[in-house]
């Protein structure tokens, strides 16, 4: 039997999306492969089983021919034991005053008489011994012919039976593997979706990381353009110390805002804590700031709003 290397799925739960796509194709191919293998094995098994089935038919016929001389001819005594009581029964029913209604029990009685007569014949003749002799001779002839039958095919019944058994085991193994691979295949769409999401989140995180690095540079540039003695936070419009100011993304990073001079502005720490990921309009509403005035101040600073 051809040896097959087992398909290795590995730790597929942690595979990236691309690899899961490849795995999907490989799994489909492998499952097809297993189905083909199983079909071939089934066919081989059928062929072997046919050899045994043919042996049984062929050898029985051959053996019957070989022991024909021991076979008893037409069994006259058996006919006598069957016909006699039945003929008597039919005759009995033709007599006047006898009907089925008053003699139905004779139907049971008749086979009993048949059996009784048959037993007497068996006792008086060698019929049973002859039959036994014939059956023994038939079995012996059958075995002998069977050995020759397999010799011609250069094998033996035992080895064929062993082969059938091995094929059967192999098919069971393949069934198990097919079941496992199918279960992995069924989980794939879900795993692929999760891998996609994982990768999307990773991309966003990388993007936000770049934005944060960029914002440090912008903050330095913004600080240079500020009058230290006279600085008001453009959001709350209160006088503050610009050294403690924070560079805010007017349009939030989480919504796609970039670290550009046009989208960033120095604001006080207090406003920064409150604004976090909010858009400017919502932040102003929450803080009760006049949105239009905030916009005016930002425009004066050259911001995109
Ligand atoms: Zn402020």
py3Dmol code that shows the C-alpha trace and the ligand (Angstrom):
import py3Dmol

protein = """\
ATOM      1  CA  UNK A   1       0.000   0.000   0.000  1.00  0.00           C
ATOM      2  CA  UNK A   2       1.345   3.406  -0.948  1.00  0.00           C
ATOM      3  CA  UNK A   3       2.399   5.456   2.069  1.00  0.00           C
ATOM      4  CA  UNK A   4       1.026   8.964   2.332  1.00  0.00           C
ATOM      5  CA  UNK A   5       2.533  11.771   4.382  1.00  0.00           C
ATOM      6  CA  UNK A   6       0.013  13.223   6.814  1.00  0.00           C
ATOM      7  CA  UNK A   7      -1.191  16.732   5.993  1.00  0.00           C
ATOM      8  CA  UNK A   8       0.025  19.137   8.663  1.00  0.00           C
ATOM      9  CA  UNK A   9      -2.321  21.988   9.566  1.00  0.00           C
ATOM     10  CA  UNK A  10      -0.164  23.505  12.351  1.00  0.00           C
ATOM     11  CA  UNK A  11      -1.263  26.356  14.617  1.00  0.00           C
ATOM     12  CA  UNK A  12      -3.750  27.661  12.069  1.00  0.00           C
ATOM     13  CA  UNK A  13      -5.590  29.791  14.668  1.00  0.00           C
ATOM     14  CA  UNK A  14      -2.772  32.375  14.655  1.00  0.00           C
ATOM     15  CA  UNK A  15      -2.140  32.411  10.894  1.00  0.00           C
ATOM     16  CA  UNK A  16      -2.289  35.764   9.073  1.00  0.00           C
ATOM     17  CA  UNK A  17      -5.073  36.309   6.567  1.00  0.00           C
ATOM     18  CA  UNK A  18      -2.964  35.554   3.492  1.00  0.00           C
ATOM     19  CA  UNK A  19      -1.745  32.271   4.916  1.00  0.00           C
ATOM     20  CA  UNK A  20      -5.300  31.250   5.867  1.00  0.00           C
ATOM     21  CA  UNK A  21      -6.358  31.867   2.243  1.00  0.00           C
ATOM     22  CA  UNK A  22      -3.574  29.545   1.040  1.00  0.00           C
ATOM     23  CA  UNK A  23      -4.509  26.988   3.704  1.00  0.00           C
ATOM     24  CA  UNK A  24      -8.102  27.018   2.424  1.00  0.00           C
ATOM     25  CA  UNK A  25      -6.959  25.996  -1.066  1.00  0.00           C
ATOM     26  CA  UNK A  26      -4.549  23.385   0.282  1.00  0.00           C
ATOM     27  CA  UNK A  27      -7.270  21.890   2.505  1.00  0.00           C
ATOM     28  CA  UNK A  28      -9.724  21.584  -0.392  1.00  0.00           C
ATOM     29  CA  UNK A  29      -7.054  19.869  -2.464  1.00  0.00           C
ATOM     30  CA  UNK A  30      -6.120  17.512   0.357  1.00  0.00           C
ATOM     31  CA  UNK A  31      -9.750  16.566   1.052  1.00  0.00           C
ATOM     32  CA  UNK A  32     -10.217  15.775  -2.662  1.00  0.00           C
ATOM     33  CA  UNK A  33      -7.032  13.736  -2.499  1.00  0.00           C
ATOM     34  CA  UNK A  34      -8.338  11.719   0.468  1.00  0.00           C
ATOM     35  CA  UNK A  35     -11.668  11.083  -1.289  1.00  0.00           C
ATOM     36  CA  UNK A  36      -9.801   9.750  -4.343  1.00  0.00           C
ATOM     37  CA  UNK A  37      -7.613   7.527  -2.171  1.00  0.00           C
ATOM     38  CA  UNK A  38     -10.649   6.143  -0.401  1.00  0.00           C
ATOM     39  CA  UNK A  39     -12.368   5.385  -3.707  1.00  0.00           C
ATOM     40  CA  UNK A  40      -9.316   3.485  -4.917  1.00  0.00           C
ATOM     41  CA  UNK A  41      -9.123   1.488  -1.705  1.00  0.00           C
ATOM     42  CA  UNK A  42     -12.825   0.619  -1.851  1.00  0.00           C
ATOM     43  CA  UNK A  43     -12.348  -0.675  -5.381  1.00  0.00           C
ATOM     44  CA  UNK A  44      -9.350  -2.776  -4.373  1.00  0.00           C
ATOM     45  CA  UNK A  45     -11.338  -4.201  -1.481  1.00  0.00           C
ATOM     46  CA  UNK A  46     -14.239  -5.109  -3.767  1.00  0.00           C
ATOM     47  CA  UNK A  47     -11.876  -6.884  -6.175  1.00  0.00           C
ATOM     48  CA  UNK A  48     -10.412  -8.958  -3.337  1.00  0.00           C
ATOM     49  CA  UNK A  49     -13.836  -9.784  -1.962  1.00  0.00           C
ATOM     50  CA  UNK A  50     -14.867 -10.924  -5.436  1.00  0.00           C
ATOM     51  CA  UNK A  51     -12.003 -13.444  -5.505  1.00  0.00           C
ATOM     52  CA  UNK A  52     -13.324 -15.044  -2.309  1.00  0.00           C
ATOM     53  CA  UNK A  53     -16.939 -14.974  -3.503  1.00  0.00           C
ATOM     54  CA  UNK A  54     -15.970 -16.630  -6.776  1.00  0.00           C
ATOM     55  CA  UNK A  55     -13.913 -19.217  -4.921  1.00  0.00           C
ATOM     56  CA  UNK A  56     -16.931 -20.283  -2.881  1.00  0.00           C
ATOM     57  CA  UNK A  57     -19.175 -20.737  -5.929  1.00  0.00           C
ATOM     58  CA  UNK A  58     -16.564 -22.341  -8.147  1.00  0.00           C
ATOM     59  CA  UNK A  59     -15.217 -24.789  -5.546  1.00  0.00           C
ATOM     60  CA  UNK A  60     -18.663 -25.939  -4.460  1.00  0.00           C
ATOM     61  CA  UNK A  61     -19.618 -26.788  -8.030  1.00  0.00           C
ATOM     62  CA  UNK A  62     -16.298 -28.549  -8.685  1.00  0.00           C
ATOM     63  CA  UNK A  63     -16.489 -30.520  -5.451  1.00  0.00           C
ATOM     64  CA  UNK A  64     -20.063 -31.625  -6.192  1.00  0.00           C
ATOM     65  CA  UNK A  65     -18.840 -33.076  -9.500  1.00  0.00           C
ATOM     66  CA  UNK A  66     -15.949 -34.862  -7.762  1.00  0.00           C
ATOM     67  CA  UNK A  67     -18.132 -36.701  -5.233  1.00  0.00           C
ATOM     68  CA  UNK A  68     -21.042 -37.413  -7.537  1.00  0.00           C
ATOM     69  CA  UNK A  69     -20.492 -41.150  -7.140  1.00  0.00           C
ATOM     70  CA  UNK A  70     -21.287 -40.894  -3.414  1.00  0.00           C
ATOM     71  CA  UNK A  71     -24.526 -39.029  -3.966  1.00  0.00           C
ATOM     72  CA  UNK A  72     -27.700 -40.978  -3.330  1.00  0.00           C
ATOM     73  CA  UNK A  73     -29.998 -41.177  -6.296  1.00  0.00           C
ATOM     74  CA  UNK A  74     -33.686 -40.477  -6.350  1.00  0.00           C
ATOM     75  CA  UNK A  75     -34.926 -40.928  -2.772  1.00  0.00           C
ATOM     76  CA  UNK A  76     -37.905 -43.215  -3.293  1.00  0.00           C
ATOM     77  CA  UNK A  77     -38.401 -43.802   0.422  1.00  0.00           C
ATOM     78  CA  UNK A  78     -38.815 -40.083   1.165  1.00  0.00           C
ATOM     79  CA  UNK A  79     -41.518 -39.836  -1.486  1.00  0.00           C
ATOM     80  CA  UNK A  80     -43.294 -42.844  -0.008  1.00  0.00           C
ATOM     81  CA  UNK A  81     -43.231 -41.344   3.494  1.00  0.00           C
ATOM     82  CA  UNK A  82     -44.690 -38.073   2.181  1.00  0.00           C
ATOM     83  CA  UNK A  83     -47.225 -39.427  -0.303  1.00  0.00           C
ATOM     84  CA  UNK A  84     -48.673 -42.286   1.729  1.00  0.00           C
ATOM     85  CA  UNK A  85     -50.243 -40.351   4.634  1.00  0.00           C
ATOM     86  CA  UNK A  86     -51.425 -37.528   2.358  1.00  0.00           C
ATOM     87  CA  UNK A  87     -53.049 -39.929  -0.087  1.00  0.00           C
ATOM     88  CA  UNK A  88     -54.773 -41.601   2.871  1.00  0.00           C
ATOM     89  CA  UNK A  89     -55.951 -38.202   4.098  1.00  0.00           C
ATOM     90  CA  UNK A  90     -57.427 -37.247   0.735  1.00  0.00           C
ATOM     91  CA  UNK A  91     -59.138 -40.638   0.494  1.00  0.00           C
ATOM     92  CA  UNK A  92     -60.531 -40.211   4.000  1.00  0.00           C
ATOM     93  CA  UNK A  93     -62.116 -36.896   3.064  1.00  0.00           C
ATOM     94  CA  UNK A  94     -63.970 -38.458   0.119  1.00  0.00           C
ATOM     95  CA  UNK A  95     -65.877 -40.748   2.528  1.00  0.00           C
ATOM     96  CA  UNK A  96     -69.499 -39.774   3.368  1.00  0.00           C
ATOM     97  CA  UNK A  97     -70.130 -37.927   6.671  1.00  0.00           C
ATOM     98  CA  UNK A  98     -66.499 -36.663   6.735  1.00  0.00           C
ATOM     99  CA  UNK A  99     -65.958 -32.927   6.183  1.00  0.00           C
ATOM    100  CA  UNK A 100     -63.146 -30.449   6.826  1.00  0.00           C
ATOM    101  CA  UNK A 101     -65.140 -29.088   9.768  1.00  0.00           C
ATOM    102  CA  UNK A 102     -65.097 -32.323  11.732  1.00  0.00           C
ATOM    103  CA  UNK A 103     -61.625 -33.573  10.707  1.00  0.00           C
ATOM    104  CA  UNK A 104     -59.378 -30.505  10.277  1.00  0.00           C
ATOM    105  CA  UNK A 105     -56.998 -31.863  12.974  1.00  0.00           C
ATOM    106  CA  UNK A 106     -55.947 -34.558  10.455  1.00  0.00           C
ATOM    107  CA  UNK A 107     -53.951 -31.867   8.638  1.00  0.00           C
ATOM    108  CA  UNK A 108     -51.644 -31.760  11.670  1.00  0.00           C
ATOM    109  CA  UNK A 109     -51.771 -35.491  12.049  1.00  0.00           C
ATOM    110  CA  UNK A 110     -50.633 -36.213   8.469  1.00  0.00           C
ATOM    111  CA  UNK A 111     -47.109 -34.676   8.685  1.00  0.00           C
ATOM    112  CA  UNK A 112     -46.607 -36.467  11.994  1.00  0.00           C
ATOM    113  CA  UNK A 113     -47.297 -39.760  10.260  1.00  0.00           C
ATOM    114  CA  UNK A 114     -44.906 -38.733   7.455  1.00  0.00           C
ATOM    115  CA  UNK A 115     -42.168 -38.089  10.011  1.00  0.00           C
ATOM    116  CA  UNK A 116     -42.834 -41.362  11.747  1.00  0.00           C
ATOM    117  CA  UNK A 117     -42.583 -43.391   8.533  1.00  0.00           C
ATOM    118  CA  UNK A 118     -39.423 -41.492   7.556  1.00  0.00           C
ATOM    119  CA  UNK A 119     -37.827 -42.392  10.908  1.00  0.00           C
ATOM    120  CA  UNK A 120     -38.593 -46.053  10.381  1.00  0.00           C
ATOM    121  CA  UNK A 121     -36.960 -45.941   6.941  1.00  0.00           C
ATOM    122  CA  UNK A 122     -33.888 -44.223   8.409  1.00  0.00           C
ATOM    123  CA  UNK A 123     -33.619 -46.958  11.007  1.00  0.00           C
ATOM    124  CA  UNK A 124     -33.983 -49.785   8.474  1.00  0.00           C
ATOM    125  CA  UNK A 125     -31.571 -48.367   5.810  1.00  0.00           C
ATOM    126  CA  UNK A 126     -28.070 -46.792   5.635  1.00  0.00           C
ATOM    127  CA  UNK A 127     -29.485 -43.531   4.359  1.00  0.00           C
ATOM    128  CA  UNK A 128     -28.194 -41.305   7.215  1.00  0.00           C
ATOM    129  CA  UNK A 129     -24.686 -42.767   7.176  1.00  0.00           C
ATOM    130  CA  UNK A 130     -24.546 -42.386   3.392  1.00  0.00           C
ATOM    131  CA  UNK A 131     -25.564 -38.749   3.631  1.00  0.00           C
ATOM    132  CA  UNK A 132     -22.954 -38.048   6.299  1.00  0.00           C
ATOM    133  CA  UNK A 133     -20.256 -39.706   4.195  1.00  0.00           C
ATOM    134  CA  UNK A 134     -21.288 -37.629   1.204  1.00  0.00           C
ATOM    135  CA  UNK A 135     -21.155 -34.334   3.167  1.00  0.00           C
ATOM    136  CA  UNK A 136     -17.694 -35.155   4.568  1.00  0.00           C
ATOM    137  CA  UNK A 137     -16.342 -36.043   1.128  1.00  0.00           C
ATOM    138  CA  UNK A 138     -17.875 -32.877  -0.302  1.00  0.00           C
ATOM    139  CA  UNK A 139     -16.178 -30.683   2.332  1.00  0.00           C
ATOM    140  CA  UNK A 140     -12.835 -32.378   1.824  1.00  0.00           C
ATOM    141  CA  UNK A 141     -13.035 -31.970  -1.946  1.00  0.00           C
ATOM    142  CA  UNK A 142     -14.085 -28.367  -1.561  1.00  0.00           C
ATOM    143  CA  UNK A 143     -11.080 -27.514   0.659  1.00  0.00           C
ATOM    144  CA  UNK A 144      -8.674 -29.237  -1.695  1.00  0.00           C
ATOM    145  CA  UNK A 145     -10.039 -27.392  -4.723  1.00  0.00           C
ATOM    146  CA  UNK A 146      -9.922 -24.096  -2.821  1.00  0.00           C
ATOM    147  CA  UNK A 147      -6.191 -24.528  -2.103  1.00  0.00           C
ATOM    148  CA  UNK A 148      -5.536 -25.131  -5.798  1.00  0.00           C
ATOM    149  CA  UNK A 149      -7.740 -22.186  -6.718  1.00  0.00           C
ATOM    150  CA  UNK A 150      -5.586 -19.805  -4.625  1.00  0.00           C
ATOM    151  CA  UNK A 151      -2.330 -21.490  -5.717  1.00  0.00           C
ATOM    152  CA  UNK A 152      -3.190 -20.608  -9.304  1.00  0.00           C
ATOM    153  CA  UNK A 153      -3.704 -17.001  -8.214  1.00  0.00           C
ATOM    154  CA  UNK A 154      -0.395 -17.205  -6.258  1.00  0.00           C
ATOM    155  CA  UNK A 155      -2.029 -16.278  -2.969  1.00  0.00           C
ATOM    156  CA  UNK A 156      -4.048 -17.762  -0.118  1.00  0.00           C
ATOM    157  CA  UNK A 157      -7.425 -17.042   1.416  1.00  0.00           C
ATOM    158  CA  UNK A 158      -5.749 -15.918   4.636  1.00  0.00           C
ATOM    159  CA  UNK A 159      -3.537 -13.404   2.886  1.00  0.00           C
ATOM    160  CA  UNK A 160      -6.494 -12.007   0.940  1.00  0.00           C
ATOM    161  CA  UNK A 161      -8.513 -11.686   4.138  1.00  0.00           C
ATOM    162  CA  UNK A 162      -5.569  -9.947   5.796  1.00  0.00           C
ATOM    163  CA  UNK A 163      -5.307  -7.517   2.890  1.00  0.00           C
ATOM    164  CA  UNK A 164      -9.038  -6.753   3.090  1.00  0.00           C
ATOM    165  CA  UNK A 165      -8.696  -6.115   6.804  1.00  0.00           C
ATOM    166  CA  UNK A 166      -5.742  -3.759   6.275  1.00  0.00           C
ATOM    167  CA  UNK A 167      -7.615  -1.813   3.613  1.00  0.00           C
ATOM    168  CA  UNK A 168     -10.567  -1.521   5.965  1.00  0.00           C
ATOM    169  CA  UNK A 169      -8.317  -0.061   8.689  1.00  0.00           C
ATOM    170  CA  UNK A 170      -6.732   2.346   6.236  1.00  0.00           C
ATOM    171  CA  UNK A 171     -10.141   3.601   5.119  1.00  0.00           C
ATOM    172  CA  UNK A 172     -11.108   4.251   8.744  1.00  0.00           C
ATOM    173  CA  UNK A 173      -7.907   6.285   9.226  1.00  0.00           C
ATOM    174  CA  UNK A 174      -8.641   8.311   6.099  1.00  0.00           C
ATOM    175  CA  UNK A 175     -12.208   8.902   7.295  1.00  0.00           C
ATOM    176  CA  UNK A 176     -10.890  10.332  10.553  1.00  0.00           C
ATOM    177  CA  UNK A 177      -8.441  12.595   8.757  1.00  0.00           C
ATOM    178  CA  UNK A 178     -11.086  13.793   6.326  1.00  0.00           C
ATOM    179  CA  UNK A 179     -13.370  14.621   9.231  1.00  0.00           C
ATOM    180  CA  UNK A 180     -10.607  16.615  10.960  1.00  0.00           C
ATOM    181  CA  UNK A 181      -9.651  18.549   7.832  1.00  0.00           C
ATOM    182  CA  UNK A 182     -13.317  19.288   7.097  1.00  0.00           C
ATOM    183  CA  UNK A 183     -13.768  20.670  10.598  1.00  0.00           C
ATOM    184  CA  UNK A 184     -10.752  22.973  10.084  1.00  0.00           C
ATOM    185  CA  UNK A 185     -12.141  23.991   6.709  1.00  0.00           C
ATOM    186  CA  UNK A 186     -15.457  24.924   8.310  1.00  0.00           C
ATOM    187  CA  UNK A 187     -13.722  27.133  10.863  1.00  0.00           C
ATOM    188  CA  UNK A 188     -11.702  28.970   8.206  1.00  0.00           C
ATOM    189  CA  UNK A 189     -14.189  31.722   7.193  1.00  0.00           C
ATOM    190  CA  UNK A 190     -14.453  32.800  10.833  1.00  0.00           C
ATOM    191  CA  UNK A 191     -10.681  32.656  11.348  1.00  0.00           C
ATOM    192  CA  UNK A 192     -10.095  34.606   8.145  1.00  0.00           C
ATOM    193  CA  UNK A 193     -12.501  37.317   9.268  1.00  0.00           C
ATOM    194  CA  UNK A 194     -10.743  37.551  12.649  1.00  0.00           C
ATOM    195  CA  UNK A 195      -7.304  37.694  11.007  1.00  0.00           C
ATOM    196  CA  UNK A 196      -8.540  40.500   8.727  1.00  0.00           C
ATOM    197  CA  UNK A 197      -9.765  42.511  11.709  1.00  0.00           C
ATOM    198  CA  UNK A 198      -6.518  41.880  13.576  1.00  0.00           C
ATOM    199  CA  UNK A 199      -4.553  43.198  10.632  1.00  0.00           C
ATOM    200  CA  UNK A 200      -6.832  46.222  10.224  1.00  0.00           C
ATOM    201  CA  UNK A 201      -6.373  47.177  13.884  1.00  0.00           C
ATOM    202  CA  UNK A 202      -2.597  46.738  13.582  1.00  0.00           C
ATOM    203  CA  UNK A 203      -2.522  49.067  10.562  1.00  0.00           C
ATOM    204  CA  UNK A 204      -4.512  51.734  12.401  1.00  0.00           C
ATOM    205  CA  UNK A 205      -2.225  51.447  15.409  1.00  0.00           C
ATOM    206  CA  UNK A 206       0.849  51.847  13.215  1.00  0.00           C
ATOM    207  CA  UNK A 207      -0.749  54.888  11.537  1.00  0.00           C
ATOM    208  CA  UNK A 208      -1.654  56.500  14.848  1.00  0.00           C
ATOM    209  CA  UNK A 209       1.877  55.854  16.113  1.00  0.00           C
ATOM    210  CA  UNK A 210       3.286  57.774  13.147  1.00  0.00           C
ATOM    211  CA  UNK A 211       0.829  60.621  13.736  1.00  0.00           C
ATOM    212  CA  UNK A 212       1.884  60.908  17.390  1.00  0.00           C
ATOM    213  CA  UNK A 213       5.567  61.043  16.455  1.00  0.00           C
ATOM    214  CA  UNK A 214       4.750  63.729  13.884  1.00  0.00           C
ATOM    215  CA  UNK A 215       2.780  65.767  16.397  1.00  0.00           C
ATOM    216  CA  UNK A 216       5.843  66.183  18.675  1.00  0.00           C
ATOM    217  CA  UNK A 217       7.692  67.919  15.835  1.00  0.00           C
ATOM    218  CA  UNK A 218       4.689  70.131  15.062  1.00  0.00           C
ATOM    219  CA  UNK A 219       4.371  71.132  18.749  1.00  0.00           C
ATOM    220  CA  UNK A 220       7.967  72.413  18.749  1.00  0.00           C
ATOM    221  CA  UNK A 221       7.268  74.472  15.629  1.00  0.00           C
ATOM    222  CA  UNK A 222       4.046  75.839  17.112  1.00  0.00           C
ATOM    223  CA  UNK A 223       5.810  76.890  20.326  1.00  0.00           C
ATOM    224  CA  UNK A 224       8.299  78.943  18.326  1.00  0.00           C
ATOM    225  CA  UNK A 225       5.505  81.075  16.872  1.00  0.00           C
ATOM    226  CA  UNK A 226       3.938  81.903  20.251  1.00  0.00           C
ATOM    227  CA  UNK A 227       4.354  85.118  22.254  1.00  0.00           C
ATOM    228  CA  UNK A 228       5.313  83.766  25.681  1.00  0.00           C
ATOM    229  CA  UNK A 229       4.120  86.758  27.735  1.00  0.00           C
ATOM    230  CA  UNK A 230       0.788  87.088  26.065  1.00  0.00           C
ATOM    231  CA  UNK A 231      -0.826  83.791  25.141  1.00  0.00           C
ATOM    232  CA  UNK A 232      -4.474  82.817  25.366  1.00  0.00           C
ATOM    233  CA  UNK A 233      -5.760  79.279  24.812  1.00  0.00           C
ATOM    234  CA  UNK A 234      -7.776  79.547  21.569  1.00  0.00           C
ATOM    235  CA  UNK A 235     -10.459  77.184  22.879  1.00  0.00           C
ATOM    236  CA  UNK A 236     -11.295  78.569  26.329  1.00  0.00           C
ATOM    237  CA  UNK A 237      -9.706  81.987  25.555  1.00  0.00           C
ATOM    238  CA  UNK A 238      -8.046  82.134  29.022  1.00  0.00           C
ATOM    239  CA  UNK A 239      -4.572  83.503  29.630  1.00  0.00           C
ATOM    240  CA  UNK A 240      -2.165  80.576  30.107  1.00  0.00           C
ATOM    241  CA  UNK A 241       1.537  79.697  30.128  1.00  0.00           C
ATOM    242  CA  UNK A 242       2.427  78.395  26.687  1.00  0.00           C
ATOM    243  CA  UNK A 243       5.230  76.117  27.964  1.00  0.00           C
ATOM    244  CA  UNK A 244       2.557  73.890  29.534  1.00  0.00           C
ATOM    245  CA  UNK A 245       0.466  73.975  26.347  1.00  0.00           C
ATOM    246  CA  UNK A 246      -0.344  70.832  24.441  1.00  0.00           C
ATOM    247  CA  UNK A 247      -0.545  70.426  20.648  1.00  0.00           C
ATOM    248  CA  UNK A 248      -4.107  69.358  19.788  1.00  0.00           C
ATOM    249  CA  UNK A 249      -5.350  67.811  16.546  1.00  0.00           C
ATOM    250  CA  UNK A 250      -8.317  70.069  15.687  1.00  0.00           C
ATOM    251  CA  UNK A 251      -9.776  67.231  13.614  1.00  0.00           C
ATOM    252  CA  UNK A 252      -9.072  64.111  15.764  1.00  0.00           C
ATOM    253  CA  UNK A 253      -6.511  61.484  14.701  1.00  0.00           C
ATOM    254  CA  UNK A 254      -9.063  58.716  15.371  1.00  0.00           C
ATOM    255  CA  UNK A 255     -11.228  60.250  12.629  1.00  0.00           C
ATOM    256  CA  UNK A 256      -8.385  60.621  10.143  1.00  0.00           C
ATOM    257  CA  UNK A 257      -6.890  63.965  11.234  1.00  0.00           C
ATOM    258  CA  UNK A 258      -3.269  64.552  10.243  1.00  0.00           C
ATOM    259  CA  UNK A 259      -0.287  65.997  12.132  1.00  0.00           C
ATOM    260  CA  UNK A 260      -0.001  69.128  10.003  1.00  0.00           C
ATOM    261  CA  UNK A 261       0.487  72.730  11.079  1.00  0.00           C
ATOM    262  CA  UNK A 262      -2.979  73.476   9.646  1.00  0.00           C
ATOM    263  CA  UNK A 263      -4.677  70.771  11.763  1.00  0.00           C
ATOM    264  CA  UNK A 264      -2.735  71.319  14.994  1.00  0.00           C
ATOM    265  CA  UNK A 265      -2.984  74.059  17.555  1.00  0.00           C
ATOM    266  CA  UNK A 266      -1.519  74.760  20.995  1.00  0.00           C
ATOM    267  CA  UNK A 267      -4.181  74.616  23.697  1.00  0.00           C
ATOM    268  CA  UNK A 268      -4.167  74.564  27.474  1.00  0.00           C
ATOM    269  CA  UNK A 269      -3.854  71.330  29.400  1.00  0.00           C
ATOM    270  CA  UNK A 270      -7.317  71.693  30.829  1.00  0.00           C
ATOM    271  CA  UNK A 271      -8.996  71.923  27.390  1.00  0.00           C
ATOM    272  CA  UNK A 272      -6.883  69.076  26.081  1.00  0.00           C
ATOM    273  CA  UNK A 273      -8.076  66.692  28.789  1.00  0.00           C
ATOM    274  CA  UNK A 274     -11.702  67.511  28.011  1.00  0.00           C
ATOM    275  CA  UNK A 275     -11.466  67.401  24.240  1.00  0.00           C
ATOM    276  CA  UNK A 276      -9.590  64.080  23.793  1.00  0.00           C
ATOM    277  CA  UNK A 277     -11.216  62.382  20.735  1.00  0.00           C
ATOM    278  CA  UNK A 278     -14.120  64.809  20.280  1.00  0.00           C
ATOM    279  CA  UNK A 279     -14.697  66.938  17.229  1.00  0.00           C
ATOM    280  CA  UNK A 280     -14.410  70.673  17.813  1.00  0.00           C
ATOM    281  CA  UNK A 281     -18.152  71.298  17.439  1.00  0.00           C
ATOM    282  CA  UNK A 282     -19.107  68.681  20.034  1.00  0.00           C
ATOM    283  CA  UNK A 283     -16.341  69.801  22.394  1.00  0.00           C
ATOM    284  CA  UNK A 284     -17.594  73.417  22.225  1.00  0.00           C
ATOM    285  CA  UNK A 285     -21.157  72.299  22.843  1.00  0.00           C
ATOM    286  CA  UNK A 286     -20.135  70.255  25.892  1.00  0.00           C
ATOM    287  CA  UNK A 287     -18.021  73.086  27.338  1.00  0.00           C
ATOM    288  CA  UNK A 288     -20.565  75.763  26.430  1.00  0.00           C
ATOM    289  CA  UNK A 289     -17.995  77.616  24.311  1.00  0.00           C
ATOM    290  CA  UNK A 290     -19.097  79.787  21.417  1.00  0.00           C
ATOM    291  CA  UNK A 291     -18.174  77.627  18.460  1.00  0.00           C
ATOM    292  CA  UNK A 292     -18.096  80.484  15.957  1.00  0.00           C
ATOM    293  CA  UNK A 293     -15.759  82.533  18.129  1.00  0.00           C
ATOM    294  CA  UNK A 294     -13.439  79.559  18.589  1.00  0.00           C
ATOM    295  CA  UNK A 295     -13.432  79.106  14.800  1.00  0.00           C
ATOM    296  CA  UNK A 296     -12.591  82.783  14.291  1.00  0.00           C
ATOM    297  CA  UNK A 297      -9.628  82.531  16.672  1.00  0.00           C
ATOM    298  CA  UNK A 298      -8.377  79.409  14.944  1.00  0.00           C
ATOM    299  CA  UNK A 299      -8.692  80.999  11.501  1.00  0.00           C
ATOM    300  CA  UNK A 300      -6.655  83.955  12.726  1.00  0.00           C
ATOM    301  CA  UNK A 301      -3.934  81.465  13.653  1.00  0.00           C
ATOM    302  CA  UNK A 302      -4.071  80.122  10.063  1.00  0.00           C
ATOM    303  CA  UNK A 303      -5.814  76.857  10.816  1.00  0.00           C
ATOM    304  CA  UNK A 304      -8.035  74.783   8.530  1.00  0.00           C
ATOM    305  CA  UNK A 305     -11.505  74.714  10.075  1.00  0.00           C
TER     306      UNK A 305
END
"""
ligand_1 = """\
1
ZN
Zn -8.111 76.101 27.096
"""
view = py3Dmol.view(width=600, height=400)
view.addModel(protein, "pdb")
view.setStyle({"model": 0}, {"cartoon": {"style": "trace"}})
view.addModel(ligand_1, "xyz")
view.setStyle({"model": 1}, {"stick": {}})
view.zoomTo()
view.show()
